[in-house]
Amino acid sequence: MDFVDEVTIHVAAGKGGDGVVAFRREKFVPRGGPNGGDGGHGASIVLEADRALSTLVEFRYASRYVGRDGGRGASNNRSGQHVEPLVIRVPVGTSVFNLETGRPIADLTYHGQTVVVAKGGRGGRGNASFASSTNQAPRHAELGEPGESASLRLDLKLLADVGVIGFPSAGKSTLIASVSNARPKIADYPFTTLVPNLGVVRVGPDESFVMADVPGLIEGAHEGAGLGHRFLRHIERTRALIHLVDCSPATGMDPADEYGIIRRELSSYSPAVAGLPEIIALNKTDIPEARERAQQALEELPLRYPEIGERGCVIRLVSTATGEGVQQLVWDAAKLLRDTPREPVAAPEGVVRIEGPEAPWTIKRGSSGEFVVQGRQPERLVAMTDLENEESLRRLHARMGRMGILKELRRRGIKDNDTVRVGEFEFDWFDEEKPDEAWAEKTGGED
């Protein structure tokens, strides 16, 4: 299966069902009251983290998700069907962003965590809901609320305890294959590994950890050179690093210089990543010349990079090809993890929805001079109003008045026949300043 770690999807929640206008019609009930039922709620769109998934590849083939609309109400106070949310499974470690604003919406870091990314519309109320002592026979009902829609960017950052870093062909894939259940492609040329590999490393009967290799790190990786700009983010969630240094003469590079280049890339990408606990593994010591270079590097590294001693980094000589020193490396990594407290994960909260504060409504002038009323509350109110029904228009006028919108429009100098746009609807303004009359008359349909 292809490894895909960034995709764009489009989601649209279902519209709420319309409420209905209906009255009792039983024989011998000459003044039957209203009994129009409410509409059902539309389907919300929910993302759920699933540990069984490891890639976002499925979203390459299905990128648009639409929830079902709620059922329409009926007479005899029968409500429309409430539609269950549309649940979309994503890998654990998926971050969700609003594509238009770039704002983060959620970070799904544990199995079963969910987030509502588009809320289904509320069902409109039937005329039975509007009956009162002063209005015993209402002849209006609400339309269903439109569902939310959004374009989202999904970013996958693998969840691993230990990240293995180093230059291409340093032996990262060989190491992870020798100590875990991962079976990466291995060859002796740069960029053999084109995707991160994950493997579970067993330390003992009751102890294990997850190891991931990070391909494509070369000088300039944090700026997009090689493949590092794609995969550096996968070590952001790791708790410790194994820095594999190729000591063979074939590299044409001094091992201490090689170590310094990768460290500078980490620091340039993220100081937090550069500050992770680290084990340095000088690799390929099965080659005599490489063993000599590794011995020199063992002495030279703490002198050239004093932070190695300050941070208490362990340096080991290993051969991933023959297994020399590899078991000790695993024990070192396990001890490092035991000594590194895991950051607390927020307790599962079921369905989570993250919203930023926003103004209840705003008014501005459009490009053609029209008055544009923006805001979730007024746009929702207009969308749920039956604009062909006189009673509904009177109710809309009263609600707009109580919200202060009419007063603000007058303050801004609106005149008769000026255009007012609320959401997808346009109106011609007729100001009679009487709350029992329609504040505007619909002149256009949906844009």
C-alpha positions in Angstrom: 0.0 0.0 0.0 1.3 3.5 -0.9 2.3 5.7 2.0 0.4 9.0 1.8 0.8 11.5 4.7 -0.9 14.6 3.4 -4.3 15.0 1.7 -7.1 17.5 1.1 -10.7 16.5 1.6 -14.0 18.3 1.3 -16.9 17.6 3.7 -20.5 18.7 3.7 -22.9 17.8 6.6 -26.5 17.0 5.9 -29.2 19.6 5.9 -31.9 19.5 8.7 -35.3 18.3 7.6 -38.1 20.9 7.2 -40.8 21.4 9.7 -44.4 21.3 8.4 -47.6 23.2 8.8 -50.5 20.9 9.6 -53.7 21.0 11.6 -55.9 18.3 13.2 -58.7 17.2 10.9 -60.6 14.6 13.0 -64.3 14.4 12.6 -66.2 16.3 15.3 -63.1 18.4 16.2 -64.2 21.7 14.6 -61.2 23.7 15.9 -58.3 21.2 15.8 -55.0 22.8 16.7 -51.7 22.7 14.9 -49.9 19.4 14.8 -47.1 19.9 12.3 -44.0 17.9 13.3 -40.3 19.0 13.5 -37.7 18.0 10.9 -34.9 15.6 11.8 -31.3 16.6 12.2 -28.9 16.1 9.3 -25.8 13.9 9.5 -22.6 15.4 11.0 -19.2 14.5 9.6 -16.9 12.9 12.2 -13.3 11.9 11.9 -12.2 9.0 14.1 -8.7 7.8 14.8 -8.1 4.1 14.2 -4.8 2.4 15.1 -5.4 -0.2 12.3 -4.7 2.4 9.6 -1.2 3.7 8.8 -1.6 5.9 5.7 -4.0 8.4 4.2 -3.9 6.7 0.8 -7.7 6.0 0.7 -8.4 9.7 0.6 -6.6 10.0 -2.7 -9.5 8.1 -4.3 -12.4 9.4 -2.2 -11.9 13.0 -1.2 -15.5 14.3 -0.9 -17.8 13.2 1.9 -21.5 14.3 2.1 -23.8 13.6 5.0 -27.5 12.6 4.5 -30.2 15.2 5.0 -32.6 14.9 8.0 -36.1 13.7 7.4 -39.0 16.1 6.9 -41.6 16.4 9.6 -45.2 15.2 9.2 -48.7 15.8 10.5 -49.9 14.4 13.9 -46.7 15.8 15.5 -44.5 13.2 13.8 -40.8 14.2 13.7 -38.6 13.6 10.7 -35.7 11.0 11.0 -32.5 12.1 12.7 -29.6 10.8 10.6 -26.6 9.2 12.3 -23.2 11.0 11.8 -21.0 9.9 8.9 -17.8 8.6 10.5 -14.6 8.7 8.5 -11.7 6.7 9.9 -8.1 8.1 9.8 -4.8 6.9 11.2 -3.8 7.7 14.8 -1.5 10.7 14.6 -3.6 12.7 12.1 -3.7 16.5 12.4 -6.7 18.3 10.9 -6.5 21.8 9.5 -9.1 24.2 7.9 -7.7 24.6 4.4 -9.1 28.1 3.9 -7.9 29.6 7.2 -5.0 27.3 8.0 -6.3 27.0 11.6 -5.8 23.7 13.4 -9.1 21.9 14.2 -7.9 18.8 16.0 -5.0 16.5 16.7 -6.1 12.8 16.8 -3.4 11.1 19.0 -5.2 8.1 20.5 -7.3 5.2 19.2 -11.0 6.1 19.2 -10.6 9.8 19.5 -13.2 11.7 17.4 -13.8 15.2 16.2 -16.8 16.8 14.5 -15.5 18.6 11.4 -18.9 19.6 10.0 -22.0 19.8 12.1 -25.3 18.6 10.6 -28.1 21.0 10.3 -30.8 21.2 13.0 -34.3 20.1 11.9 -36.8 22.9 11.4 -39.7 23.3 13.9 -43.2 22.5 12.8 -46.1 24.8 13.4 -47.1 22.9 16.6 -43.9 24.2 18.2 -45.1 27.8 17.7 -48.5 27.5 19.2 -49.1 29.8 22.2 -51.9 31.4 24.1 -51.7 34.4 21.8 -51.1 32.5 18.6 -53.2 29.3 18.7 -53.1 28.6 15.0 -49.7 29.4 13.6 -49.4 28.9 9.9 -45.7 28.9 9.6 -42.9 26.4 10.2 -39.1 26.5 10.0 -37.0 25.1 7.1 -34.2 22.8 8.0 -30.8 24.4 8.9 -28.1 23.9 6.3 -25.3 21.7 7.3 -21.8 23.0 7.6 -19.2 22.4 4.9 -15.4 22.7 4.9 -12.3 22.0 3.0 -9.7 20.2 5.3 -6.1 19.3 5.1 -5.1 16.1 6.9 -1.5 15.7 7.9 -0.2 12.4 9.3 2.6 12.4 11.8 3.7 8.9 12.7 3.5 8.0 16.4 6.8 6.3 17.4 8.8 6.1 20.6 12.2 6.1 18.9 13.2 7.8 15.7 16.2 6.5 13.7 18.0 9.3 11.8 21.1 9.6 9.7 22.3 10.1 6.1 20.9 7.9 3.3 22.6 4.4 3.3 23.7 4.9 6.9 21.9 1.5 7.7 18.6 2.8 9.2 16.5 0.2 7.3 18.8 -2.6 8.2 18.7 -1.7 11.8 14.9 -1.5 12.0 14.6 -4.8 10.1 17.0 -6.6 12.5 15.3 -5.5 15.7 11.6 -5.3 14.8 8.8 -6.8 12.7 9.3 -4.2 9.9 10.4 -5.5 6.5 11.7 -2.4 4.6 13.3 -2.4 1.2 17.0 -2.4 1.6 19.7 -1.6 -1.0 23.1 0.1 -1.0 22.2 3.3 -2.7 20.8 6.7 -1.6 17.1 7.1 -1.1 16.3 3.4 -1.1 13.7 4.2 1.6 11.1 6.5 0.2 8.6 6.2 3.1 9.1 6.0 6.9 9.1 2.4 8.2 7.5 1.5 11.6 8.4 -1.6 13.6 7.6 -2.9 17.1 10.8 -3.7 19.1 10.5 -6.4 21.8 12.7 -5.8 24.8 11.3 -8.4 27.1 8.1 -10.3 27.8 6.3 -7.2 29.1 8.3 -4.4 27.4 8.3 -3.1 23.9 8.5 0.2 22.0 7.8 1.5 18.4 10.8 2.4 16.2 10.6 4.5 13.0 13.3 5.4 10.5 13.3 8.8 8.9 14.4 8.7 5.3 15.9 11.4 3.1 17.9 13.4 5.5 20.8 15.3 3.8 22.3 18.7 4.1 19.5 21.3 3.5 16.7 18.9 4.3 14.9 21.5 6.4 14.7 23.7 3.3 13.4 21.0 1.0 16.5 19.3 -0.2 16.3 15.5 -0.7 13.3 13.9 0.9 13.8 15.3 4.4 11.2 18.2 4.0 8.5 15.5 3.7 9.6 13.2 6.5 11.2 15.4 9.2 7.8 16.0 10.7 7.4 12.3 11.5 10.0 12.6 14.3 8.2 15.5 16.0 6.2 13.0 18.2 9.1 10.7 19.0 10.4 10.6 22.6 14.1 9.7 21.7 16.4 9.5 18.8 19.0 6.9 17.6 21.5 8.8 15.4 23.1 6.3 13.0 26.5 7.5 11.6 28.0 5.7 8.6 31.7 5.2 9.4 32.7 3.4 6.2 35.3 5.1 4.0 33.0 4.9 1.0 31.0 7.9 2.2 34.1 10.2 1.6 33.0 12.1 4.7 34.4 12.3 8.2 32.0 10.7 10.7 32.1 13.7 13.0 31.3 16.1 10.1 28.4 13.8 9.1 27.0 13.9 12.7 27.3 17.7 12.8 25.4 18.2 9.5 22.4 16.1 10.6 22.4 17.9 14.0 22.3 21.3 12.3 19.4 20.1 10.1 17.4 19.1 13.2 18.1 22.4 15.0 17.1 24.4 11.9 13.9 22.4 11.6 12.8 22.4 15.2 14.7 23.2 18.4 12.3 20.9 20.2 13.3 18.0 18.0 17.0 18.8 18.3 16.5 18.7 22.1 15.2 15.1 22.2 17.3 12.5 24.1 19.7 10.8 21.7 21.9 7.8 21.3 24.7 8.0 18.8 25.4 4.7 17.0 28.7 4.6 14.9 27.8 2.0 12.3 29.4 -0.5 9.9 32.2 -1.5 12.3 32.3 -4.9 10.6 34.6 -3.2 8.0 38.1 -2.8 9.4 38.7 0.7 8.0 35.2 1.7 9.4 36.1 0.4 12.8 39.2 2.5 12.9 37.2 5.6 11.9 34.6 4.8 14.5 37.2 4.6 17.2 38.5 8.0 16.2 35.0 9.4 16.1 34.3 8.0 19.6 37.1 10.2 21.0 36.5 13.2 18.6 32.8 13.7 18.9 32.6 14.8 22.6 35.5 17.2 21.9 33.9 18.8 18.8 30.4 18.8 20.2 30.5 19.5 23.9 26.7 19.3 24.1 27.0 15.5 23.7 28.5 15.3 27.2 26.1 18.0 28.6 23.1 16.0 27.4 24.5 12.7 28.6 24.4 11.1 25.1 25.5 7.5 24.9 27.9 6.6 22.0 28.0 3.0 20.8 29.9 1.1 18.1 27.5 -1.1 16.1 27.2 -3.1 12.9 23.6 -3.4 11.7 24.8 -5.9 9.1 26.3 -8.5 11.5 24.3 -7.5 14.6 27.3 -6.4 16.7 26.2 -4.0 19.4 22.6 -4.0 18.2 21.1 -5.7 21.3 23.0 -3.2 23.5 21.6 -0.4 21.4 18.0 -1.7 22.0 18.6 -1.9 25.8 20.0 1.6 25.7 16.9 2.9 23.9 14.6 1.1 26.3 16.4 2.6 29.3 16.3 6.0 27.7 12.5 5.7 27.2 12.0 4.6 30.8 13.9 7.6 32.0 12.0 10.0 29.7 8.5 10.6 31.0 5.8 10.3 28.4 3.9 13.5 27.9 0.4 13.1 29.3 -2.3 12.5 26.8 -5.6 14.2 27.4 -8.3 11.9 28.6 -10.8 10.8 25.9 -13.6 13.2 25.7 -15.8 11.5 23.1 -16.8 13.9 20.4 -14.6 17.1 20.4 -15.3 20.2 18.6 -12.9 23.1 18.5 -14.2 26.5 17.5 -12.7 30.0 17.8 -14.6 33.0 19.0 -16.4 35.0 16.3 -18.6 38.1 16.2 -22.3 37.4 16.3 -22.8 39.4 13.1 -21.2 42.2 11.1 -22.4 44.5 8.4 -20.3 45.8 5.5 -20.8 47.3 2.0 -20.4 44.9 -0.9 -18.7 45.6 -4.2 -22.0 46.8 -5.8 -22.9 49.0 -2.9 -25.2 46.4 -1.2 -25.4 46.0 2.5 -23.9 42.5 3.4 -25.0 41.0 6.8 -22.5 38.3 7.8 -22.6 36.0 10.8 -23.7 32.4 11.6 -26.8 33.5 13.5 -28.5 35.8 10.9 -27.4 33.6 8.0 -28.9 30.5 9.8 -32.1 32.4 10.6 -32.7 33.5 7.0 -31.8 30.0 5.6 -34.4 28.5 8.0 -37.2 31.0 7.1 -39.8 30.2 4.5 -39.6 33.4 2.6 -42.8 32.7 0.7 -44.8 32.6 4.0 -46.0 36.0 5.3 -46.0 34.9 9.0 -42.5 33.6 8.6 -41.4 36.9 7.2 -43.0 38.8 10.1 -41.1 36.5 12.5 -37.9 37.1 10.7 -38.4 40.8 10.9 -39.0 40.7 14.7 -35.9 38.5 15.2 -33.7 40.8 13.2 -35.0 43.7 15.2 -34.2 42.0 18.5 -30.7 41.2 17.3 -30.1 44.9 16.5 -29.5 44.4 12.8 -32.3 46.7 11.6 -31.2 49.5 13.9 -27.6 49.2 12.6 -28.7 49.2 9.0 -30.7 52.4 9.6 -27.7 54.0 11.4 -25.6 53.3 8.3 -28.0 55.2 6.2 -29.9 52.5 4.3 -32.7 53.7 2.0 -35.7 52.2 0.4 -34.9 49.9 -2.5 -31.3 49.4 -1.3 -30.2 45.8 -1.5 -29.5 43.7 1.6 -27.7 40.4 1.3 -27.8 37.8 4.1 -26.0 34.6 3.3 -27.2 33.4 -0.1 -30.3 35.6 -0.2 -30.9 39.1 -1.4 -33.7 41.5 -0.3 -34.9 45.0 -1.3 -35.2 47.2 1.8 -38.6 48.8 2.6 -38.4 50.6 5.9 -41.8 51.0 7.6 -40.3 50.7 11.2 -43.2 48.5 12.2 -42.4 45.2 13.9 -45.5 43.5 12.7 -44.7 44.0 9.0 -42.0 42.3 6.8 -38.8 44.2 7.0 -37.8 43.3 3.5 -39.1 41.7 0.4 -37.3 38.8 -1.3 -36.1 39.8 -4.7 -33.5 37.2 -5.6 -33.0 33.5 -5.1 -29.8 31.8 -4.2 -26.7 33.4 -5.6 
